[in-house]
């Protein structure tokens, strides 16, 4: 049980440290992630897959909020970590309180499926955003194709969703 707190806090710390104002996440990415989550729930998809989209959505909204605050010149010490912690708390605590997280028969790799998905989705979406920023910077601050930011951020979540769909 204590390892879960360590994993969650490590993911939150990692994403809050890498969220810089230059790493903007566009509203289209946020909408795409939200739409994916809605579709997964509607079709009755496994909780691990829904968790992927929840984790991606939390990262997207957190980075979006940080960039919005930066644009308004609202800067205070620890704002990034507070924003990430706040959004994860807003999402995870109600799911846990309603019994959607923590059910003893809903586990994958020894971790609750929804929580596993949230952690994995957080990592994948963050990696996609970082990869886009790396490729763009390497190409003289120009994307190789239209929609590159969206594709690089959302494609890992789609691929992981397909893999989890066939394995869970």
C-alpha positions as CSV (number, residue, x, y, z in Angstrom):
1,X,0.0,0.0,0.0
2,X,2.7,2.6,0.8
3,X,4.3,2.1,-2.6
4,X,1.1,3.5,-4.2
5,X,1.6,6.8,-2.5
6,X,5.2,6.8,-3.6
7,X,4.2,6.1,-7.2
8,X,1.5,8.7,-7.3
9,X,3.6,11.4,-5.6
10,X,6.6,10.6,-7.9
11,X,4.4,11.0,-11.0
12,X,3.0,14.3,-9.7
13,X,6.4,15.6,-8.9
14,X,7.8,14.6,-12.3
15,X,5.0,16.3,-14.2
16,X,5.1,19.4,-12.1
17,X,8.9,19.8,-12.6
18,X,8.7,19.5,-16.4
19,X,5.7,21.8,-16.9
20,X,7.3,25.0,-18.2
21,X,5.6,27.9,-19.9
22,X,7.2,26.9,-23.2
23,X,5.6,23.5,-23.0
24,X,2.0,24.7,-23.7
25,X,-0.7,22.1,-24.3
26,X,-3.3,23.3,-26.7
27,X,-7.0,23.2,-26.0
28,X,-7.5,20.8,-28.9
29,X,-5.4,18.2,-27.0
30,X,-7.4,18.7,-23.9
31,X,-10.7,18.3,-25.8
32,X,-9.3,15.2,-27.6
33,X,-8.4,13.6,-24.3
34,X,-11.7,14.5,-22.8
35,X,-13.6,13.0,-25.8
36,X,-11.5,9.8,-25.5
37,X,-12.5,9.5,-21.9
38,X,-16.1,10.1,-22.6
39,X,-16.1,7.5,-25.4
40,X,-14.4,4.9,-23.2
41,X,-16.9,5.3,-20.4
42,X,-19.8,5.2,-22.9
43,X,-18.7,2.0,-24.5
44,X,-18.0,0.3,-21.2
45,X,-14.3,0.1,-21.7
46,X,-12.0,-1.4,-19.0
47,X,-11.0,0.9,-16.1
48,X,-7.3,0.8,-17.0
49,X,-8.1,2.3,-20.4
50,X,-10.4,5.0,-18.9
51,X,-7.6,5.7,-16.4
52,X,-5.2,6.4,-19.3
53,X,-7.4,9.1,-20.6
54,X,-8.0,10.5,-17.1
55,X,-4.3,10.8,-16.4
56,X,-3.7,12.5,-19.8
57,X,-6.6,14.9,-19.1
58,X,-5.2,15.8,-15.7
59,X,-1.8,16.6,-17.1
60,X,-3.3,18.5,-20.0
61,X,-5.5,20.6,-17.8
62,X,-2.7,21.2,-15.3
63,X,-0.3,22.4,-17.9
64,X,-3.0,24.5,-19.5
65,X,-3.8,26.1,-16.1
66,X,-0.1,26.8,-15.4
67,X,0.2,28.5,-18.8
68,X,-2.9,30.5,-18.2
69,X,-1.6,31.7,-14.9
70,X,1.8,32.6,-16.6
71,X,-0.1,34.6,-19.2
72,X,-1.9,36.5,-16.4
73,X,1.5,37.0,-14.7
74,X,0.2,35.2,-11.6
75,X,3.3,33.5,-10.2
76,X,3.8,32.2,-6.7
77,X,6.1,29.7,-5.2
78,X,5.0,26.1,-5.5
79,X,2.2,26.9,-7.9
80,X,3.0,24.1,-10.3
81,X,3.0,21.4,-7.7
82,X,-0.1,22.8,-6.1
83,X,-1.9,22.8,-9.4
84,X,-1.0,19.2,-10.2
85,X,-1.8,18.1,-6.6
86,X,-5.1,20.0,-6.8
87,X,-6.2,18.5,-10.1
88,X,-5.2,15.0,-9.1
89,X,-7.0,15.4,-5.8
90,X,-10.1,16.7,-7.5
91,X,-10.1,13.6,-9.8
92,X,-8.8,10.8,-7.6
93,X,-10.5,11.5,-4.2
94,X,-14.1,11.4,-5.5
95,X,-13.4,8.2,-7.5
96,X,-11.9,6.7,-4.3
97,X,-14.7,7.9,-2.1
98,X,-17.3,6.4,-4.5
99,X,-15.5,3.0,-4.5
100,X,-14.4,3.2,-8.1
101,X,-10.7,3.1,-7.0
102,X,-9.8,0.5,-4.5
103,X,-12.1,-2.4,-5.4
104,X,-10.2,-5.6,-4.4
105,X,-11.1,-7.4,-7.7
106,X,-10.3,-4.6,-10.0
107,X,-6.5,-4.9,-10.2
108,X,-3.8,-4.9,-12.8
109,X,-0.2,-5.6,-11.8
110,X,-1.3,-5.5,-8.2
111,X,-2.6,-1.9,-8.5
112,X,-6.1,-0.8,-9.0
113,X,-6.9,-0.7,-12.7
114,X,-8.2,2.9,-12.7
115,X,-5.2,4.1,-10.7
116,X,-2.8,2.1,-12.9
117,X,-4.3,3.8,-16.0
118,X,-4.1,7.3,-14.4
119,X,-0.4,6.8,-13.6
120,X,0.4,5.3,-17.0
121,X,-1.7,7.9,-18.9
122,X,0.1,10.7,-17.0
123,X,3.5,9.3,-18.0
124,X,2.6,8.7,-21.6
125,X,0.9,12.0,-22.2
126,X,3.8,13.8,-20.6
127,X,6.3,11.9,-22.7
128,X,4.3,12.8,-25.8
129,X,4.3,16.5,-25.0
130,X,8.1,16.4,-24.2
131,X,8.8,14.5,-27.4
132,X,6.9,17.1,-29.5
133,X,8.8,19.9,-27.8
134,X,12.2,18.1,-28.4
135,X,11.4,17.4,-32.1
136,X,10.2,20.9,-32.6
137,X,13.2,22.5,-30.9
138,X,15.5,20.3,-33.0
139,X,13.8,21.5,-36.2
140,X,14.4,25.2,-35.5
141,X,11.2,25.6,-33.5
142,X,9.0,24.5,-36.4
143,X,6.7,21.4,-36.4
144,X,7.3,18.8,-39.2
145,X,3.6,18.7,-40.0
146,X,0.3,20.3,-39.0
147,X,-1.2,18.9,-35.9
148,X,2.1,17.4,-34.7
149,X,1.5,18.6,-31.2
150,X,-1.8,16.9,-31.0
151,X,-0.6,13.7,-32.7
152,X,2.5,13.4,-30.4
153,X,0.5,14.0,-27.3
154,X,-2.5,11.8,-28.0
155,X,-1.0,9.0,-30.1
156,X,0.7,7.3,-27.1
157,X,-2.6,7.2,-25.2
158,X,-4.4,5.7,-28.3
159,X,-1.8,3.1,-28.8
160,X,-1.8,2.1,-25.1
161,X,-5.6,2.0,-25.1
162,X,-5.5,-0.5,-28.0
163,X,-2.9,-2.6,-26.3
164,X,-4.8,-2.6,-23.0
165,X,-8.0,-3.4,-24.8
166,X,-6.6,-6.6,-26.2
167,X,-4.7,-7.6,-23.0
168,X,-7.2,-6.8,-20.2
